[in-house]
Each structure stands twice: as structure tokens, then as C-alpha cells.
């Protein structure tokens, strides 16, 4: 198994070995090493708006494939629990609905909406029953505004992933952001998930690939800020282009901020524009295929699709083309690793360091 290490000095560091992107063994290992300890987006509170509402989903379908369930109990508390019956492993809920409790249709085992065991037919003679293991596993649930996140093994708390982003834009009223399914869509990219993330993590390519975006962003003032398990690319608007109206208390007050591009390791991109949020979730499908969900949350509908937050479908297609070409090229016998631009690829270098740490 290759050992991944990236020198902390970007001026002398090499990029990750191509083995990370080309080995099926490493790809499978990344499930437990990278994705299970990290925090993953699982939906929004509007999916379970009332007491008794339940919403089944699969966490990172075709990759982690973990059946989970969002519930809102009679005390109006949100829960994220396993959707697998503790008797024989049947899936409990298969569609969103409103219920008073959770009942497995296989043999009638009953659970409270917080996952606690209630009753089971024909089990009077079973000794040492019920036990703790008869409850549905409860997962940690982190909520920011309407956005919900969980972690499968929650070895690391959510604060270290989200705090810098939350503090930086604390003035934004996220509760007013409304999810728009008609403006959201998925893209299937024939490339390794990390290659897609790396492309996002540097603005180096903007003048070369994204003519429309480059026309509204001041590339000379484009900056990257690094945090523990996240980072920020700050997009500054050119003169007269759409930008945020920042409050005096903002760290960025006085700047013409066109976009906040936050990346949260390993696979979430929070793109805040003056009109709202485009949340991009990178979901591995296979070694050479990745599904990207573009989830749109509108805040100011009247300025939607303006400034840096316009033409996102075009930008995505441009990114897809180059990332898919990298996927082809990285397998070459003449390529092993690359080097970093000290001024423009700090985000990619940071990403590779975290991957090395987790692997």
C-alpha cells in the first residue's frame, strides 16, 4: 500500500501520487479512512417540517450506501437514526410520510421516532431482551440554519469543520434561504472524486477555462484562506458587478465580495452569492465516476443568476471537460505527480495534506 505524504512546504512539495486516483484498493479504503470520520450533508429541515414526519435516505448512495432516517418526534426534536431494523436487518421506512412510531413491516418490531425500542411480537421467551443493541443506532445531527449534517463514526466534532465558515458569514440569515428543487440538478462526471475537488480548490484555471466568470471576478485580488478542515476562496467583483452588501461588523466590510467559495473536507462546496447558496456535494460512485449535486437555496430571487453566481451550468460543463481529461491523463505511464503554484494552489496543497492525514 503506497504511503501518502505531502510536504507542508508548498514550494518544495509534490502533489499526491497518482496511485491515490488509480487504485481500486485505495478507493475502497477511503470510505472508512476519509468519509466515515468526516461530516456529510444529509438534507434540510424542510424535509421533516412537522412532528411525526420521517424522511428515509441513503448516505452517499453507491459508495457508503448507508440507509438512514430523518425523523421529527412529538417533542419537535430532529433525529438522524439507522433505517435498518435491529431484528433481521430489514429496511424500516421506504418513503417520506407522517407516523406516530416506526414499525418494521417484516415482523412488527416497533420503535419510537428517536430510535428507541418499543415492543416486539413473539419475544416473551427471549432472555436478556430488550438490550441496548435492540435500539436503532442514533447518529449525531449537526444543524446550521436549515442545513443538516451527520457523521458515521463522529470521531471529530463538527465545529472544526464548520466554525470558520459559520463565523465568517454569521450575518447571513440562512433561515431565509429556501431550497429550490427546480433549480437544482445532478451531474455525472467520469473522473475520480478528488480530481473534481482539486479543480474547485484553485482559482488558477479561471482565466483559462471560465471566460464568463473571469469577466466578473477580479482575478488579481482572488485569495485563498486555509483553516483546519476547510478553506475559503474569496471572489472580488470587478467594478459595477453584483456583490454583497456587507454589514459594518463583517470581516470583509469595505470589499466588493462577489462570492464566498467555502470548501469543507472532504466533499462539500458552499458557494455563497448575493442571491443565495449553491451547495455542491461531491459523491463518489466508482474509481472513475463521480456524481455532483448542485443544490440551490434562494435568498434574493430578484438577483438570481447574476454576477459570479450566473451561468453555473456553463461553468460546470467547462470544469467537467477538463477534469475528465485529467482523469485520462493521470493514468499515463509518464505521469507520477506534479508540483504546486505557491501563489495559486494553496487550496489544493492543503486538500492533499488532509487526505494524507486521514489515509
Steps between C-alpha positions, in 0.01 A plus 500: 500500500652838400569745780360845425690797632503859382771739615350791699731736309306563182809632321669159510198267526388248241130433441344170603627191326277396212436173689243684708285551189575172321483229768169327570639381835575855608162618376327242718723584797404866472143411604607419855806724518360823351122495468384322817683731745404820315166682497259457212205707379177300542225747415310790649246544778225573244498130415351422843309822579238358741498268800464141389669562164763248387733518201701191394817544297823321411822670602731525197306251290718259298796580729432484875145379428387549861118499549406781739187675617420858596216527751325774696352365823197623693726733704599663168857368527686394186680164493725318258479126558572172325225385266587131553290287737706350783315166470585367153637801315193604304468859373236661722380802297511523122326834437443833678181506706350594837478237777463466876774237526725285281379150422697239310266336248694173507423381855336799668785630716405846628721803573450854627585780254830552683594138421437355845355146504132476595373145453533176304241223443579141602811591703377434857725194537816676379745554786693824562260684272471779412862614513673818389572336165125475431474878464557655160845659488479874554742716302618850592302775330655839434272780383603833348198704402288251309798289392553161665817291530606173661811286546505120500764461769512863625862471611542873439249764612325720242641828631846444353342452156242781503587771754713724276231506232220556749683786670607666176145532365309504828313809380329304220141399596525133396152428636367713213672288235242283320592177325403504131478146356416636153831691496703206636649216299756220495796459266684175429872554448724221370786575739626421850324701771821661626591631154170688493569648845853603403369692201263691726773578752705729278400808306815458292301362207229769494661726234571198282171308527223734614478808280159604631598466866833673436311799359333572837772386744809710577752218464787718625328529840385137519623352830503166684482464880578166664341358816530161672254296292361771275607798294365812334556641154385861502377630166516878459268663246619722221365854491118522479453122524256345749643469853390454861376790709723425798412624851758712688572207735611274217869406474475586131322835539620742234576225246294435188441132575341324203512151651609302804626161381531281810627142476440262791706181491461261338223572250278803566509836321298788644478771234337810649389765253299819560190305387550199731688169515604239248600199710699247298540151646759273339390136522736220389334232289801298388873547455440684172154650550355768728154648543481872585182641653444873445244599765356850469377699800352839402518806721444790256311368201508831313880482451526126439743400224696826509866582561735218606194286568380505139539235233587228751401226256748635245777517760424142604522373143834674457629344822368156403686503170838580651463267801406211273808570290713497816346162586626368167842662529576409858515131407788559262819305563679832459319669791564434869430830678521875444601819682302792643479866415598670826269796432200326346473140620503531877154343520600191303818460707293530820249242370779253425647547847166417663458193279847385610403553864178300472647218290 
